[in-house]
Amino acid sequence: MYNLRLYHDDDQTAFHREALVYFSQCGMSQTLSLGELLRLTSDSAVEDYRERGMSYGFLAEHNIAILVSRLSFRFHAMPQGNQRVNVATWEEKPEALQLKRAYELTDESGGRLVSGLSAWLLVNPATRRIIPTKDFTLRPPRDWEKEHDCLKPGKIILPPDMELWHERTICLSDIDANGHANNSRYGAFVEDALPPAYRNRAFTDFRLNYSREAKLDQKMQVFGKADDEARKLVMAGKTEDGNSFEAELYWK
C-alpha cells in the first residue's frame, strides 16, 4: 500500500491516510482482500496514534499495548486494484474497558467504499491484564460519537452444528511484535475457509471478534455454518487454547 498523504483534520478530529490499492492486495475478484482491508485500517489507527506522539515504542515504555477486540465493516463498494482511496479514522467516546474507533473509506470523489467501527482493549504487555480506559491518560479522551452505516460490533452467536471448513498452522509470517498472530491475518483465515460455493459472493457486511491469541506453531481449525435463509456465514477459529475468533459474513 503506497501512502500518498497523511494528515489530520484542522480540528484534529479525524486522521486521513491516502493510499493506492495494489494488484497484490486483491483477490480473484480484483477487489481488496479482507486481510488487506484489516491491515489498511489497523495500520491507519496505529499511524494516527504515532502522528500524535504515541508510537508503539512509546506505548510499550508506558506498559500499554492496544489490541483490537471486535470490528464490523459494511462494504458499499469494495476498493479495487489501482484505485486511490482515502482512509479516515477517529476515536469516539470509550466504554469502561474498550476504546472505540470508526473508519470511513472513500474514493477520490468522496464516494463511500467501506464504513467500519471497532473496539480495542488496553492491555499490560507483560501481565496481559486489561487496563480500564479511564486509566489511559496519555491523551484526552473523546466525549462524542456518531451514527455509523454498519452493523454494531458485538457478540457473535455460534450455531451448534458447525462443520470443519479449514485447518492451518500459525506460521512465523503471521506473528507480529506482540507475539501473536497479527489482527489483519484473521481476514485471510476467514477467506481461506470459505467453501467454494461462497467464494464469489458479493458480501455486504463483515463482523469479527478476537477471543484468544493465536500463537506460533499452533494448529487452528476453522468451523463454519452457512445460513442461506439469513444470508450469512458464521465461522469460528479454534486452537488448543479454545476459540481464537468468531466471524460473520452477510450478503444480499
VENSULVEN-V955776 format. One record per backbone hydrogen bond with DSSP energy under -1.0 kcal/mol. CO is the residue of the C=O (numbers start at 1). NH is the residue of the N-H. E is the energy in kcal/mol with one decimal. If there is no record, write none. Layout:
co;nh;e
CO;NH;E
CO;NH;E
This chain:
co;nh;e
2;20;-1.1
5;18;-2.9
7;16;-3.5
9;12;-2.2
14;9;-2.5
15;89;-2.4
16;7;-2.2
17;87;-2.7
18;4;-2.1
19;85;-2.9
21;82;-3.6
22;25;-1.4
23;26;-1.7
25;33;-2.5
27;30;-2.0
30;81;-1.7
31;27;-2.1
33;37;-2.1
34;38;-2.4
35;39;-2.1
36;40;-2.6
37;41;-2.4
38;42;-2.4
39;43;-2.3
40;44;-1.5
41;45;-1.8
42;46;-2.2
43;47;-2.5
44;48;-2.1
45;49;-1.9
46;50;-2.4
47;51;-2.8
49;54;-3.0
50;53;-1.8
55;59;-2.6
56;60;-2.3
57;61;-2.1
59;64;-2.1
60;63;-1.9
65;123;-3.0
67;121;-3.5
69;210;-2.9
70;119;-2.8
71;208;-2.2
72;117;-2.1
73;206;-2.5
74;115;-2.0
79;32;-3.0
80;83;-1.5
83;21;-2.4
85;19;-2.6
86;106;-2.2
87;17;-2.1
88;104;-2.2
89;15;-2.9
90;102;-2.7
96;133;-2.1
98;95;-2.9
99;120;-2.3
100;92;-2.1
101;118;-3.0
102;90;-1.5
103;116;-2.3
104;88;-2.5
105;113;-3.3
105;114;-1.4
106;86;-2.5
107;110;-1.9
111;107;-2.3
113;76;-2.2
113;77;-2.0
114;105;-3.2
115;74;-2.9
116;103;-2.5
117;72;-2.0
118;101;-2.4
119;69;-3.3
119;70;-1.5
120;99;-3.0
121;67;-2.6
122;131;-3.4
123;65;-2.5
124;128;-3.0
129;124;-2.6
132;135;-1.7
133;136;-1.6
135;137;-1.3
144;93;-1.9
148;150;-1.6
163;224;-2.8
166;222;-3.2
168;220;-3.1
170;217;-3.0
171;174;-1.6
172;175;-1.2
174;182;-3.0
176;179;-2.1
180;176;-2.3
182;185;-1.5
183;186;-1.0
184;187;-1.2
185;189;-2.1
186;190;-2.1
187;191;-2.3
188;192;-2.9
191;194;-1.3
195;198;-2.2
196;199;-1.1
198;201;-1.2
201;203;-1.3
204;75;-2.9
205;250;-2.4
206;73;-2.8
207;248;-2.4
208;71;-2.0
209;246;-2.0
214;181;-2.8
215;218;-2.0
218;170;-2.9
220;168;-2.3
221;238;-3.1
222;165;-3.0
222;166;-1.6
223;236;-2.4
224;163;-2.8
225;234;-2.4
227;232;-1.9
231;251;-2.0
232;227;-2.9
233;249;-2.0
234;225;-2.1
235;247;-2.4
236;223;-3.1
237;244;-3.9
237;245;-1.5
238;221;-2.7
239;242;-1.8
242;239;-2.5
244;211;-2.5
245;237;-2.1
246;209;-3.0
247;235;-2.6
248;207;-2.4
249;233;-2.6
250;204;-2.7
250;205;-1.1
